[in-house]
Amino acid sequence: MLVALTASGCSDDSPCVTSLNLDCAPLYEPVYEQIFTRTIEPRCAVADGSCHAGPAAQGGLRLDEIDLAYENLVTGGRVLPGDASCSLVVARIEGQGKLMPPGRALPEAERCTIEQWIENGAAR
C-alpha cells in the first residue's frame, strides 16, 4: 500500500516523508533485535568510520549498544512508534535532509524493514 501523507502531524524537527510503500518486501523480519543486529550495529556503530559509537557519537546519538540504541531512538524522539512517516529516522534513511548512512543509502528492502517496524509500533 502506497501511503500519501501530509505534514500536519510532523514537527519541524522531523519532516514528513510524503509517501511510503508499506507493502514493500522487508529484507528480514521487521523486529528491533533484527534491525539492530543486521542494520544498525554493522552500518552505524561498528563499521569503519562509524558515526554513532562511543562518547564522541555524532549528534549525541549512540547506537553501539542494543538497549541504549533503542532508548536513544524511541525515547529520544527519533522514532515515533506507529508513525513512520514522521519519524526522523525514516526521513534520514529516505534521503530527506541529511542522508543516513552518509554517502551510501540503505537498499530499499532494508529501509522497508525499518519503516514497517516503526509503523507497527516500534516494539522492543
C-alpha positions in Angstrom: 0.0 0.0 0.0 1.5 3.3 -1.0 0.5 5.8 1.7 0.2 9.5 0.8 1.0 11.6 3.8 0.7 15.2 4.8 3.0 17.2 7.1 0.2 18.1 9.5 1.3 15.5 12.2 5.0 16.1 12.0 7.1 18.5 13.9 9.6 21.0 12.4 12.4 18.7 13.7 11.0 15.7 11.9 9.9 16.4 8.3 7.3 14.1 7.0 8.1 11.6 4.2 5.4 12.4 1.7 4.9 8.8 0.6 5.9 5.4 1.9 5.3 2.0 0.4 4.4 0.0 3.4 3.5 -3.1 1.3 7.2 -3.4 0.4 9.1 -6.6 0.9 11.3 -6.3 4.0 14.8 -7.7 3.9 14.3 -9.6 7.1 11.7 -9.8 9.9 10.9 -6.2 11.0 11.7 -6.6 14.7 14.1 -4.4 16.7 16.6 -7.2 17.5 17.0 -8.0 13.8 17.2 -4.3 12.8 19.8 -3.7 15.5 21.9 -6.7 14.6 21.6 -6.6 10.9 21.5 -2.9 10.1 22.2 -0.5 13.0 25.2 -2.2 14.6 27.1 -3.0 11.4 26.3 0.1 9.5 26.1 2.8 12.2 28.0 1.7 15.2 30.9 -0.7 14.5 31.8 -0.2 10.8 35.0 1.7 9.9 34.2 5.3 10.2 31.0 4.7 12.1 29.3 7.8 13.3 27.3 6.7 16.3 29.6 4.8 18.6 31.2 5.8 21.9 31.2 9.1 23.7 32.0 11.0 20.6 28.9 9.8 18.7 27.6 12.4 16.2 24.5 14.3 17.3 24.8 12.6 20.7 23.2 9.5 19.1 24.9 6.4 20.4 23.9 3.2 18.6 26.6 0.8 19.7 24.6 -1.0 22.5 21.2 -2.6 21.8 19.3 -1.1 24.8 21.0 2.3 24.6 20.3 2.5 20.9 16.6 1.7 21.4 16.3 4.3 24.2 18.1 6.9 22.0 15.9 6.2 19.0 12.5 5.8 20.6 12.6 7.7 23.9 14.9 10.3 22.2 12.1 11.0 19.7 13.9 10.0 16.5 11.4 7.2 16.1 7.7 7.8 16.5 6.1 4.4 17.2 3.2 3.9 14.8 4.2 6.8 12.6 7.0 6.0 10.2 6.2 9.0 8.0 7.0 11.5 10.7 10.0 9.6 12.2 13.3 11.4 11.8 15.0 8.1 11.2 12.8 7.5 8.2 13.3 10.9 6.8 17.1 10.3 7.0 17.2 6.9 5.5 14.9 8.1 2.7 17.3 10.9 2.0 15.2 13.9 3.1 17.6 16.3 4.6 20.8 14.6 5.6 21.1 11.0 4.1 21.9 8.2 6.6 24.1 6.4 6.4 26.1 9.2 4.7 27.0 8.6 1.1 25.5 5.1 0.8 21.8 4.8 1.0 20.3 1.6 2.5 18.8 -0.8 0.0 15.1 -0.4 -0.4 14.3 -3.8 1.3 16.3 -2.7 4.3 14.6 0.7 4.5 11.3 -1.2 4.2 12.2 -3.3 7.2 12.8 -0.3 9.4 9.7 1.5 8.2 7.4 -1.4 8.8 8.9 -1.9 12.3 8.2 1.8 13.2 4.7 1.7 11.6 3.9 -1.4 13.6 4.7 0.3 16.9 8.5 0.1 17.2 8.3 -2.6 19.9 11.4 -3.6 21.8 
